[in-house]
Amino acid sequence: MRRRRITFLIGAHKTATTHLQRSLQASAEPLAEHGIAAVGPMPLGADLIPFAELAGKRTDHAFLQMVAEAFLSKYCGSASHAVLMNENIMGQLRPKPLLRGSRLYAPAPDRLERLCALFPDHDLDFGLAIRNPADFLVSAWGEDMKGGAFYPFRDYIRGVDLTRLSWADLVTRLQNAAGGCPFTIWQYEEYPAMVPALLKHLLGEEAACNVHLKGGRVNPGLSSDAVALLRKGGDPGQQAFKAAQAAFPKSATHPAFDPWDAATRQCFNASYARDIAAIRALPGVTIPG
């Protein structure tokens, strides 16, 4: 077994994660020349995450670590740096796991601890993007609804104390679960401008220059008019969702769906600013750019 650096890009959902994942995967060959293996969400979701869920239960840890090493051997070969990407490492966008106890990603620390247990002999670090909760919640609701019937946004956040949702709290809990491993944190709102600095930090300057960034948005959200169309009913499912997006794409003509009044949005902006300041002050956290 060789000791590797393993960088887990764990999300969060709806923070341009798909764009970053696809850009890195599309650059797999030049990255491999720099000793970096970029592994996308599918292998992790099918093979690694289910085994991580077993860690800490009755399954023998030595067996789990053997499976993890087999995963690295299969998907990373001889690469000294593995970049493993899947936002579902932290959990799903359904409201109960995402917002349980008015905490963002309540199950995430336990899931991360189980994942770390698979790789005790490697150098682990983690990357996480955050987003203003006012927009994150709306986007998460739309993504959760994508494959099923329409339901109101208010149902998604019902019973949640929005004032308690905190990215700084999440980062602190994740750091504790990961045993003090380094974290790289960036803001979704700054992603287009700072992605070159992010890639240099994660991959090194020479390797970062070989990453071809994909153009455009991969998973755009819903406009107000698209939500109105979905609200009318009809056949539920992903096709209806895509049809509403296509009929009323987010634009100046069809503004994004926004359920917040000005005062509530101002409160979200203020709490988000406090979170960013608190995260900057955490030891072991780097914010590139």
N, C-alpha and C positions, 0 to 999 in steps of 0.2 A: 504494500500500500504506500502511495506517495502522499505527502502532505500538500494540500492545495489551499488556495484562497477561494472561498465560496461566498459570492455576493448574492443574497436573496433580494430581489425586487418584489416587494410584497403588496404593492398598491399605493394608495388606496384606490378602490374602484372609482371610476368616473373622474380621473385626474390625468387623462391622456396616456394611461398605462398601455392601451392597445397600440397607440402610435409608437411609443418607445419600444415595446416588445417587437413589433413588426420591423421597425428600423434596425434593431440589433440582429434579428433573425435574418433579415435580408443582407446583412453585412457579415454573415457567419464565416465565409471563406477568408476575407482579409483579416478578420479578427483571429481566426485560427492560426494565421501566420505569426501573430503576436502572443500565442499561447493562451488565447481566451476562447472558451466555448460558451456560446449564447444558446441557452435551452429555453424554449418557449413554454406556454401554459399547458399545452396538451400532454406532454410526457409527465409533467409534474402532477397534473390533475388525475391522470390515469394510473400512474405507478407510485409516485413518491408520497403524495398527500395521504392516500389511504393507509400506507404503512406508518406514516407519522402519527396518525390517529390511534394506532395500536400501542405506541410507545407509552410506557408508564402503566400499562395494564399487565395482563398475565404473560404476554408474549415475551420471550427471552430477549434481553437487550442485545446480546451478542449476535443473535440471529437478525435482528432489525438492522444493526450496523452492517452486517454482511450484505443485506439487501441494498442498503444505501450505497455501499461501495460498488456493488454490481451496477447500480443505476449510474453512478459517476463513470464507471468504466465504459458502459454502453453509450452514453450520450455525450461524454466529455473527452473520452479517449485519454491522450497524454497531456491535455491542457493543464497548465499550472493554475489557471484562474477560471473557475466556473461561475457564470452568471445565470442564475436560475430564477425564472420569472413566472409568477402566478399570484394575482391579488386574492384568489380564494384561499390562500394560506391563512388569511385572517378571518375568513368566514364568508357568509353569503349576505346578499342585500335585502333579504326578507327582514321585516321590521323587528321581529323578536330577537334574532341574534345580533343585528346591527345596532339596535337601540335599547337593548335590555338594561333595565335599571337606570335609564337615562344616561348611559355610557356608550360612546362610540365603540363598536366592535368588542362587546363585552367578552366573547369567548376567545379573542385573539391571543392574549398572553399564554393561556394554557396550550393553544394550538402551536404557538411559536416554541414554547418550551419543549414540547414533544418532538418538533422538527429538529431542534438543536441537539436533542439526545441521539439522533441518528448519526451525527457527525462530530463525535467528541475529539477527534484527532486532527481536525482541520481548523483553519483560521476563518472565522465567520464574520461577515458584516452585512448590514441590512440597508436597503433604500426604501424610502416611503415618501410619497407626495401627499400633501394636504390641500384642502380647498375650503373656501368660506362656507360654513355650514348652511347658509341661506341657499346657496346654489347646489351644494353637494346633496342636500336632502331631496331637492326637487329632481335632480338628475338620477339619484339612487332610486327614487320612487318610479320614475319612468322606466328605468332598466328592469326593475323588479316586475313591472307590469307587462313588459314587452311580450312575453310568451303566453299571456292569459287574458282574462277579461279586464275591462276598465274598472277601476275603483277610485274613489276620490282621494286626493292628496291628504285631506284631513284624516282619513282613515289610517293612512300610513304613519302619521305622527301622533295618533290618538294615545293619550296616557303618558306621553314623553314630556319630561320637564326640559324644554329646549334650552333653558339657561344653564343647565348642568353639562351639556355636551361640550367636550373639551378635547382638542387634539393634544394639548400638552399632557393631559392626564393619560391619554392613550400611549403616547411616546414613553412616558415614565414607566407605565406598566409593561410595555414591550421590552424596554431596556432591562428591567428587573428579571423578566422571564428569560431573556437571552444571556443573562449572567454578565452584563456589562459590555457586551460586544459593541463595536462602533456602529453608529447610525448616521446615514446621510438623509437629510430632510430637505425638501424643496416645496415651493408653493406652485400649485397648478396655474394660478394667474400669471406667474412669471415664466412658466415653462418655455414658451416659444423663444423668449429672449435669452434665457439662461441655459438652454439645453446643451450648447457647446461646452460651457464650463462644467456642467453636470457630467457629461461624458468624459471629459478630461480627468475629473476627480475619480470617477468610477473605474475607468479603463486605463488611464495613463495617456499622456499627450499624443504619442505616436499612434497608438491604437485608435484613439478617438477620431483622429483625422481620417480614418478609413470607414467610418460609419456614415452610410447614406441615409439621410433623414427622409422619411416618406412625406409626401405632400398632402394637404387637406386634413379635414377631420374624419376620423374613422367611425365614431359612434355619436353622431349629433343628437341632441336632446329634442324636446318637443316645443313647438310654438304654442301660443295660446289658442290659435285657431285649430291646430291639430288636436289639442286636448278637447276642445269643444266638439270636434267631429267624433272622437272616440267616445265622448260622453253620451252621444246619441244612441250608442249601442250598435248592434249588428253582429257579424261573426267575430267572436273573440279570437285572439291569437296573434302570432308574430306578423302574419300577412296584413291584418288590419292595422297594426302599429306602423308597419312600413308604408302602407298606403296613406295613412294620415300624415306621416312625415313627408312623403313625396308630394301630397296635395298642398300642404302648407309648410314648406321648409322654413326653418328659422332664418329670418332676414329682417331688414328694415321694414318691409311690408308686413311680415308676420313675426312680431316680436316673441321672444322666449316667454314661455309660461312663467308667471311670477305671482305666487299666492300671498306675498308679504306686503303689508302696508309700510310706509316710509319709516315709521318709528321702530317697527320690529326689525327691519333691515338694518337700521342704524345700530340697534343693539347687537345684532349679529356681527356687524363690521367691527364694533368695539371689542367684543369678546374674541374675535379672530385675531385682532391686533395684539391683544394681551397674550393669547396662546403663542403667537409667533415670538414675542419677546421672551416668554417663559421657556420655550424650546431652545432659543439661542443661548440661554443661560445654563442649559443642562450640560454636564460633563459628558464627553464621549459622543457629542452630536456635532456634525459638520453641516453647515448650510452653504453650498457652493454659490459662487457668483459675487 
